[in-house]
Amino acid sequence: MISTFSSANFKIDENTATTYKATPGIIGNITISSSSTQVANPSLYTLDYGILRSIKAGSTISVTLPPEVALSSTPSYTYSINYGSFIATSPTVTTANGTTALSFAGLIVSQLNAGNNLRIRFTNIRNPNSISTTSSFQVVVSFAGLPT
């Protein structure tokens, strides 16, 4: 599930598709991909996020992993704007009811203008233990102020 919320916590848009296009909305395209398709294998997961409207500095992006996908003992996270240099970041990690949520509160330090792309990489995420269909990733953007 992919959701966008305003700073007052009002839902702007939402979809459960793997690749999502919101018209109109904040999210242009969002995809989550894995570098490995092997069962239980550590993998590099990549979240690509196209921005239709500006996201103000101080906004937060949270990614909830499906319960079938797990963090390894040595995860790492990097991000880039417009596919430029990757910069390491440390999210707040919370686990509840078998799911893990990664909250990137300090990621957006200056406004991201419409037309930009954000890429977050999650290294050493363990793939599911079976080839069965998994639950969904959930991506939520919480805005610091109204989107423009």
N, CA and C atoms as a LAMMPS dump frame, in Angstrom:
ITEM: TIMESTEP
0
ITEM: NUMBER OF ATOMS
444
ITEM: BOX BOUNDS ff ff ff
-5.0000000000000000e+02 5.0000000000000000e+02
-5.0000000000000000e+02 5.0000000000000000e+02
-5.0000000000000000e+02 5.0000000000000000e+02
ITEM: ATOMS id mol type element x y z
1 1 1 N 0.841 -1.166 0
2 1 2 C 0 0 0
3 1 3 C 0.894 1.239 0
4 2 1 N 0.534 2.197 -0.802
5 2 2 C 1.289 3.435 -0.899
6 2 3 C 0.339 4.563 -0.537
7 3 1 N 0.692 5.357 0.473
8 3 2 C -0.179 6.421 0.946
9 3 3 C 0.597 7.72 1.057
10 4 1 N -0.099 8.835 0.854
11 4 2 C 0.475 10.155 1.056
12 4 3 C -0.417 10.9 2.03
13 5 1 N 0.189 11.518 3.08
14 5 2 C -0.556 12.242 4.1
15 5 3 C -0.08 13.682 4.185
16 6 1 N -0.992 14.581 4.523
17 6 2 C -0.634 15.979 4.749
18 6 3 C -0.025 16.112 6.138
19 7 1 N 0.477 17.307 6.463
20 7 2 C 1.057 17.539 7.784
21 7 3 C 0.004 17.428 8.88
22 8 1 N -1.276 17.6 8.538
23 8 2 C -2.361 17.457 9.505
24 8 3 C -2.864 16.014 9.554
25 9 1 N -2.138 15.105 8.898
26 9 2 C -2.425 13.671 8.877
27 9 3 C -3.698 13.324 8.108
28 10 1 N -4.067 14.141 7.096
29 10 2 C -5.167 13.82 6.213
30 10 3 C -4.61 13.048 5.022
31 11 1 N -5.272 11.957 4.657
32 11 2 C -4.813 11.147 3.526
33 11 3 C -5.042 11.908 2.227
34 12 1 N -3.983 12.036 1.408
35 12 2 C -4.067 12.727 0.125
36 12 3 C -4.373 11.725 -0.976
37 13 1 N -3.627 10.617 -1.024
38 13 2 C -3.904 9.559 -1.988
39 13 3 C -3.346 8.235 -1.475
40 14 1 N -3.824 7.124 -2.092
41 14 2 C -3.415 5.803 -1.644
42 14 3 C -3.67 4.809 -2.763
43 15 1 N -2.813 3.777 -2.848
44 15 2 C -3.001 2.712 -3.819
45 15 3 C -2.277 1.477 -3.336
46 16 1 N -2.712 0.304 -3.791
47 16 2 C -2.089 -0.951 -3.38
48 16 3 C -1.301 -1.599 -4.507
49 17 1 N -1.13 -0.936 -5.621
50 17 2 C -0.388 -1.5 -6.748
51 17 3 C 1.107 -1.505 -6.465
52 18 1 N 1.836 -2.411 -7.139
53 18 2 C 3.285 -2.47 -6.996
54 18 3 C 3.924 -1.238 -7.622
55 19 1 N 3.501 -0.886 -8.834
56 19 2 C 3.932 0.364 -9.458
57 19 3 C 2.7 1.25 -9.49
58 20 1 N 2.84 2.447 -8.986
59 20 2 C 1.687 3.296 -8.749
60 20 3 C 1.855 4.63 -9.444
61 21 1 N 0.8 5.117 -10.041
62 21 2 C 0.803 6.447 -10.636
63 21 3 C -0.401 7.2 -10.085
64 22 1 N -0.165 8.313 -9.426
65 22 2 C -1.24 9.123 -8.861
66 22 3 C -1.47 10.329 -9.739
67 23 1 N -2.719 10.55 -10.161
68 23 2 C -3.043 11.7 -10.984
69 23 3 C -4.321 12.323 -10.486
70 24 1 N -4.37 13.541 -9.985
71 24 2 C -3.208 14.302 -9.552
72 24 3 C -2.778 13.816 -8.18
73 25 1 N -1.616 14.181 -7.757
74 25 2 C -1.137 13.767 -6.446
75 25 3 C 0.295 14.182 -6.243
76 26 1 N 0.896 13.645 -5.239
77 26 2 C 2.269 13.947 -4.904
78 26 3 C 3.2 12.942 -5.575
79 27 1 N 2.745 11.688 -5.611
80 27 2 C 3.571 10.602 -6.132
81 27 3 C 3.394 10.505 -7.639
82 28 1 N 4.509 10.563 -8.388
83 28 2 C 4.46 10.387 -9.834
84 28 3 C 4.539 8.914 -10.164
85 29 1 N 5.607 8.289 -9.822
86 29 2 C 5.811 6.854 -9.964
87 29 3 C 6.558 6.389 -8.738
88 30 1 N 6.227 5.212 -8.27
89 30 2 C 6.988 4.642 -7.17
90 30 3 C 7.14 3.154 -7.447
91 31 1 N 8.365 2.679 -7.362
92 31 2 C 8.632 1.253 -7.536
93 31 3 C 9.563 0.788 -6.43
94 32 1 N 9.393 -0.45 -6.039
95 32 2 C 10.292 -1.093 -5.092
96 32 3 C 10.774 -2.364 -5.761
97 33 1 N 12.089 -2.5 -5.879
98 33 2 C 12.652 -3.668 -6.551
99 33 3 C 13.748 -4.3 -5.702
100 34 1 N 14.012 -5.573 -5.987
101 34 2 C 15.036 -6.326 -5.268
102 34 3 C 16.107 -6.784 -6.246
103 35 1 N 17.359 -6.802 -5.794
104 35 2 C 18.456 -7.228 -6.666
105 35 3 C 18.555 -8.751 -6.771
106 36 1 N 17.853 -9.468 -5.903
107 36 2 C 17.919 -10.926 -5.902
108 36 3 C 16.512 -11.503 -5.813
109 37 1 N 16.291 -12.608 -6.512
110 37 2 C 15.007 -13.292 -6.425
111 37 3 C 15.139 -14.616 -5.683
112 38 1 N 16.289 -14.889 -5.093
113 38 2 C 16.492 -16.139 -4.372
114 38 3 C 15.841 -16.083 -2.997
115 39 1 N 15.176 -17.176 -2.644
116 39 2 C 14.498 -17.294 -1.361
117 39 3 C 15.495 -17.119 -0.22
118 40 1 N 15.12 -16.332 0.783
119 40 2 C 15.885 -16.099 2.016
120 40 3 C 17.273 -15.497 1.785
121 41 1 N 17.518 -14.969 0.617
122 41 2 C 18.814 -14.396 0.281
123 41 3 C 18.871 -12.919 0.688
124 42 1 N 19.971 -12.451 1.305
125 42 2 C 20.112 -11.008 1.535
126 42 3 C 20.129 -10.28 0.187
127 43 1 N 19.471 -9.149 0.132
128 43 2 C 19.301 -8.463 -1.136
129 43 3 C 19.381 -6.953 -0.954
130 44 1 N 19.566 -6.265 -2.054
131 44 2 C 19.507 -4.808 -2.103
132 44 3 C 18.121 -4.441 -2.618
133 45 1 N 17.336 -3.767 -1.796
134 45 2 C 16.016 -3.285 -2.21
135 45 3 C 16.138 -1.812 -2.557
136 46 1 N 15.51 -1.414 -3.664
137 46 2 C 15.568 -0.029 -4.117
138 46 3 C 14.16 0.538 -4.227
139 47 1 N 13.958 1.694 -3.622
140 47 2 C 12.703 2.433 -3.715
141 47 3 C 12.973 3.644 -4.594
142 48 1 N 12.274 3.737 -5.733
143 48 2 C 12.37 4.893 -6.624
144 48 3 C 11.064 5.662 -6.538
145 49 1 N 11.175 6.975 -6.351
146 49 2 C 10.032 7.815 -6.06
147 49 3 C 10.092 9.055 -6.946
148 50 1 N 9.162 9.185 -7.903
149 50 2 C 9.069 10.376 -8.74
150 50 3 C 8.167 11.399 -8.07
151 51 1 N 8.571 12.656 -8.035
152 51 2 C 7.861 13.696 -7.288
153 51 3 C 7.087 14.6 -8.248
154 52 1 N 5.751 14.66 -8.064
155 52 2 C 4.92 15.53 -8.895
156 52 3 C 4.765 16.927 -8.313
157 53 1 N 4.719 17.012 -6.988
158 53 2 C 4.614 18.299 -6.293
159 53 3 C 5.741 18.389 -5.286
160 54 1 N 6.165 19.582 -5.005
161 54 2 C 7.295 19.786 -4.093
162 54 3 C 7.032 19.173 -2.725
163 55 1 N 8.1 18.622 -2.143
164 55 2 C 8.049 18.105 -0.781
165 55 3 C 8.944 19.006 0.06
166 56 1 N 8.364 19.619 1.065
167 56 2 C 9.092 20.601 1.877
168 56 3 C 10.133 19.942 2.782
169 57 1 N 11.163 20.708 3.1
170 57 2 C 12.178 20.253 4.049
171 57 3 C 11.511 19.851 5.349
172 58 1 N 12.024 18.802 5.975
173 58 2 C 11.472 18.337 7.233
174 58 3 C 10.397 17.28 7.082
175 59 1 N 9.959 17.002 5.852
176 59 2 C 8.983 15.942 5.633
177 59 3 C 9.632 14.587 5.915
178 60 1 N 8.811 13.593 6.198
179 60 2 C 9.298 12.271 6.568
180 60 3 C 8.785 11.232 5.583
181 61 1 N 9.656 10.304 5.2
182 61 2 C 9.245 9.154 4.401
183 61 3 C 9.392 7.92 5.28
184 62 1 N 8.305 7.142 5.388
185 62 2 C 8.334 5.91 6.172
186 62 3 C 8.043 4.732 5.256
187 63 1 N 8.812 3.675 5.423
188 63 2 C 8.628 2.457 4.64
189 63 3 C 8.417 1.313 5.621
190 64 1 N 7.263 0.63 5.495
191 64 2 C 6.993 -0.542 6.317
192 64 3 C 7.221 -1.779 5.46
193 65 1 N 8.103 -2.651 5.928
194 65 2 C 8.409 -3.882 5.199
195 65 3 C 7.312 -4.908 5.431
196 66 1 N 7.002 -5.731 4.43
197 66 2 C 6.061 -6.819 4.688
198 66 3 C 6.662 -7.769 5.717
199 67 1 N 5.843 -8.463 6.515
200 67 2 C 6.39 -9.336 7.56
201 67 3 C 7.261 -10.47 7.009
202 68 1 N 7.09 -10.81 5.744
203 68 2 C 7.879 -11.889 5.144
204 68 3 C 9.308 -11.463 4.805
205 69 1 N 9.569 -10.166 4.817
206 69 2 C 10.886 -9.604 4.491
207 69 3 C 11.502 -9.112 5.793
208 70 1 N 12.78 -9.364 6.006
209 70 2 C 13.394 -9.015 7.292
210 70 3 C 14.697 -8.258 7.114
211 71 1 N 15.027 -7.433 8.096
212 71 2 C 16.328 -6.778 8.137
213 71 3 C 17.365 -7.805 8.557
214 72 1 N 18.532 -7.751 7.963
215 72 2 C 19.63 -8.592 8.424
216 72 3 C 20.249 -7.938 9.659
217 73 1 N 21.279 -8.562 10.188
218 73 2 C 21.938 -7.981 11.363
219 73 3 C 22.789 -6.77 11.002
220 74 1 N 23.073 -6.565 9.712
221 74 2 C 23.902 -5.429 9.287
222 74 3 C 23.256 -4.656 8.137
223 75 1 N 22.04 -4.116 8.338
224 75 2 C 21.439 -3.354 7.25
225 75 3 C 22.123 -2.004 7.089
226 76 1 N 22.024 -1.43 5.897
227 76 2 C 22.494 -0.062 5.68
228 76 3 C 21.549 0.607 4.694
229 77 1 N 21.564 1.927 4.69
230 77 2 C 20.61 2.688 3.903
231 77 3 C 21.33 3.855 3.248
232 78 1 N 21.036 4.071 1.981
233 78 2 C 21.591 5.222 1.27
234 78 3 C 20.461 5.85 0.456
235 79 1 N 20.644 7.103 0.071
236 79 2 C 19.661 7.744 -0.787
237 79 3 C 20.355 8.688 -1.751
238 80 1 N 19.647 9.036 -2.819
239 80 2 C 20.152 10.019 -3.765
240 80 3 C 18.981 10.809 -4.326
241 81 1 N 19.272 12.013 -4.764
242 81 2 C 18.303 12.868 -5.436
243 81 3 C 18.68 12.873 -6.913
244 82 1 N 17.719 12.616 -7.782
245 82 2 C 17.955 12.574 -9.23
246 82 3 C 19.084 11.622 -9.6
247 83 1 N 19.158 10.507 -8.87
248 83 2 C 20.112 9.43 -9.167
249 83 3 C 21.565 9.898 -9.119
250 84 1 N 21.831 10.887 -8.277
251 84 2 C 23.195 11.382 -8.098
252 84 3 C 23.951 10.533 -7.095
253 85 1 N 24.873 11.142 -6.385
254 85 2 C 25.683 10.431 -5.397
255 85 3 C 24.795 9.898 -4.281
256 86 1 N 25.165 8.724 -3.791
257 86 2 C 24.41 8.141 -2.688
258 86 3 C 24.981 8.623 -1.362
259 87 1 N 24.088 8.972 -0.441
260 87 2 C 24.461 9.494 0.868
261 87 3 C 23.882 8.562 1.923
262 88 1 N 24.7 8.158 2.874
263 88 2 C 24.231 7.259 3.93
264 88 3 C 23.258 7.979 4.842
265 89 1 N 22.289 7.246 5.33
266 89 2 C 21.309 7.797 6.256
267 89 3 C 20.926 6.719 7.254
268 90 1 N 20.44 7.115 8.391
269 90 2 C 20.023 6.157 9.42
270 90 3 C 18.579 6.43 9.792
271 91 1 N 17.674 5.511 9.463
272 91 2 C 16.277 5.705 9.827
273 91 3 C 16.015 5.287 11.266
274 92 1 N 14.879 5.693 11.766
275 92 2 C 14.381 5.148 13.014
276 92 3 C 13.715 3.823 12.656
277 93 1 N 14.106 2.749 13.319
278 93 2 C 13.567 1.421 13.021
279 93 3 C 12.667 0.999 14.17
280 94 1 N 11.419 0.656 13.853
281 94 2 C 10.494 0.153 14.867
282 94 3 C 9.911 -1.166 14.385
283 95 1 N 9.676 -2.075 15.319
284 95 2 C 9.079 -3.365 15.007
285 95 3 C 7.855 -3.556 15.884
286 96 1 N 6.743 -3.925 15.24
287 96 2 C 5.503 -4.177 15.978
288 96 3 C 4.67 -5.188 15.202
289 97 1 N 4.12 -6.151 15.902
290 97 2 C 3.25 -7.16 15.291
291 97 3 C 3.891 -7.849 14.09
292 98 1 N 5.18 -8.113 14.167
293 98 2 C 5.869 -8.838 13.11
294 98 3 C 6.277 -8.024 11.906
295 99 1 N 6.022 -6.718 11.899
296 99 2 C 6.438 -5.879 10.781
297 99 3 C 7.47 -4.861 11.248
298 100 1 N 8.318 -4.46 10.317
299 100 2 C 9.372 -3.494 10.598
300 100 3 C 9.107 -2.23 9.801
301 101 1 N 9.154 -1.089 10.468
302 101 2 C 8.962 0.208 9.818
303 101 3 C 10.256 1.001 9.894
304 102 1 N 10.639 1.6 8.777
305 102 2 C 11.832 2.441 8.686
306 102 3 C 11.355 3.867 8.43
307 103 1 N 11.668 4.783 9.335
308 103 2 C 11.217 6.164 9.209
309 103 3 C 12.419 7.068 8.964
310 104 1 N 12.427 7.715 7.8
311 104 2 C 13.529 8.589 7.401
312 104 3 C 13.126 10.038 7.657
313 105 1 N 13.259 10.486 8.913
314 105 2 C 12.825 11.823 9.296
315 105 3 C 13.801 12.898 8.842
316 106 1 N 15.096 12.626 8.844
317 106 2 C 16.084 13.644 8.487
318 106 3 C 16.514 13.594 7.036
319 107 1 N 15.798 12.841 6.217
320 107 2 C 16.21 12.62 4.835
321 107 3 C 16.053 13.874 3.973
322 108 1 N 14.936 14.573 4.114
323 108 2 C 14.649 15.72 3.247
324 108 3 C 15.039 16.991 3.981
325 109 1 N 16.271 17.441 3.73
326 109 2 C 16.818 18.598 4.447
327 109 3 C 16.568 19.908 3.71
328 110 1 N 16.255 19.832 2.429
329 110 2 C 15.846 21.013 1.683
330 110 3 C 14.706 20.592 0.762
331 111 1 N 13.922 21.545 0.33
332 111 2 C 12.743 21.225 -0.471
333 111 3 C 13.114 20.431 -1.712
334 112 1 N 12.347 19.362 -1.987
335 112 2 C 12.499 18.603 -3.231
336 112 3 C 11.438 19.109 -4.195
337 113 1 N 11.862 19.689 -5.293
338 113 2 C 10.925 20.279 -6.23
339 113 3 C 10.297 19.223 -7.128
340 114 1 N 9.13 19.534 -7.632
341 114 2 C 8.449 18.66 -8.576
342 114 3 C 9.384 18.338 -9.737
343 115 1 N 9.298 17.11 -10.219
344 115 2 C 10.156 16.68 -11.322
345 115 3 C 11.415 15.976 -10.866
346 116 1 N 11.752 16.083 -9.577
347 116 2 C 12.911 15.374 -9.052
348 116 3 C 12.569 13.912 -8.776
349 117 1 N 13.598 13.114 -8.623
350 117 2 C 13.446 11.709 -8.266
351 117 3 C 14.234 11.436 -7.001
352 118 1 N 13.647 10.635 -6.128
353 118 2 C 14.297 10.23 -4.893
354 118 3 C 14.5 8.723 -4.96
355 119 1 N 15.677 8.256 -4.635
356 119 2 C 15.984 6.825 -4.617
357 119 3 C 16.552 6.481 -3.255
358 120 1 N 15.931 5.502 -2.589
359 120 2 C 16.428 5.001 -1.314
360 120 3 C 16.813 3.544 -1.518
361 121 1 N 18.005 3.194 -1.065
362 121 2 C 18.468 1.803 -1.147
363 121 3 C 18.566 1.208 0.248
364 122 1 N 18.058 -0.013 0.381
365 122 2 C 18.079 -0.759 1.627
366 122 3 C 18.981 -1.974 1.399
367 123 1 N 20.163 -1.99 1.973
368 123 2 C 21.107 -3.086 1.777
369 123 3 C 20.935 -4.126 2.876
370 124 1 N 21.119 -5.4 2.497
371 124 2 C 21.03 -6.54 3.425
372 124 3 C 19.637 -6.731 4.004
373 125 1 N 18.639 -6.626 3.146
374 125 2 C 17.276 -6.992 3.514
375 125 3 C 17.104 -8.449 3.064
376 126 1 N 16.622 -9.297 3.967
377 126 2 C 16.491 -10.717 3.637
378 126 3 C 15.169 -10.968 2.913
379 127 1 N 15.267 -11.616 1.751
380 127 2 C 14.089 -11.988 0.978
381 127 3 C 13.217 -12.962 1.767
382 128 1 N 11.945 -13.101 1.374
383 128 2 C 11.052 -14.052 2.044
384 128 3 C 11.594 -15.48 2
385 129 1 N 11.101 -16.309 2.926
386 129 2 C 11.537 -17.706 3.022
387 129 3 C 10.83 -18.631 2.045
388 130 1 N 9.923 -18.115 1.233
389 130 2 C 9.234 -18.954 0.248
390 130 3 C 8.976 -18.124 -1.006
391 131 1 N 8.502 -18.808 -2.058
392 131 2 C 8.193 -18.098 -3.305
393 131 3 C 6.732 -17.673 -3.368
394 132 1 N 6.015 -17.853 -2.27
395 132 2 C 4.609 -17.428 -2.212
396 132 3 C 4.515 -15.905 -2.281
397 133 1 N 3.37 -15.422 -2.701
398 133 2 C 3.114 -13.989 -2.737
399 133 3 C 3.219 -13.414 -1.325
400 134 1 N 3.848 -12.275 -1.202
401 134 2 C 4.024 -11.649 0.111
402 134 3 C 2.988 -10.547 0.32
403 135 1 N 2.972 -10.034 1.515
404 135 2 C 2.181 -8.846 1.813
405 135 3 C 2.834 -7.659 1.104
406 136 1 N 2.239 -6.497 1.225
407 136 2 C 2.736 -5.308 0.528
408 136 3 C 3.701 -4.497 1.372
409 137 1 N 4.587 -3.771 0.685
410 137 2 C 5.334 -2.703 1.316
411 137 3 C 4.346 -1.561 1.511
412 138 1 N 4.568 -0.76 2.511
413 138 2 C 3.766 0.441 2.691
414 138 3 C 4.715 1.63 2.715
415 139 1 N 4.449 2.614 1.866
416 139 2 C 5.264 3.823 1.805
417 139 3 C 4.369 5.007 2.14
418 140 1 N 4.761 5.776 3.145
419 140 2 C 3.959 6.924 3.588
420 140 3 C 4.852 8.153 3.601
421 141 1 N 4.359 9.238 3.008
422 141 2 C 5.052 10.525 3.067
423 141 3 C 4.239 11.432 3.98
424 142 1 N 4.873 11.901 5.055
425 142 2 C 4.226 12.846 5.974
426 142 3 C 4.86 14.204 5.753
427 143 1 N 4.055 15.154 5.317
428 143 2 C 4.571 16.451 4.913
429 143 3 C 4.739 17.409 6.071
430 144 1 N 5.805 18.182 6
431 144 2 C 6.028 19.303 6.919
432 144 3 C 5.419 20.511 6.218
433 145 1 N 4.17 20.784 6.469
434 145 2 C 3.467 21.85 5.773
435 145 3 C 2.748 21.295 4.548
436 146 1 N 1.918 22.1 3.94
437 146 2 C 1.146 21.643 2.792
438 146 3 C 2.019 21.506 1.564
439 147 1 N 1.767 20.465 0.719
440 147 2 C 2.53 20.327 -0.52
441 147 3 C 2.209 21.458 -1.479
442 148 1 N 3.175 21.795 -2.342
443 148 2 C 2.95 22.871 -3.312
444 148 3 C 2.989 22.33 -4.71
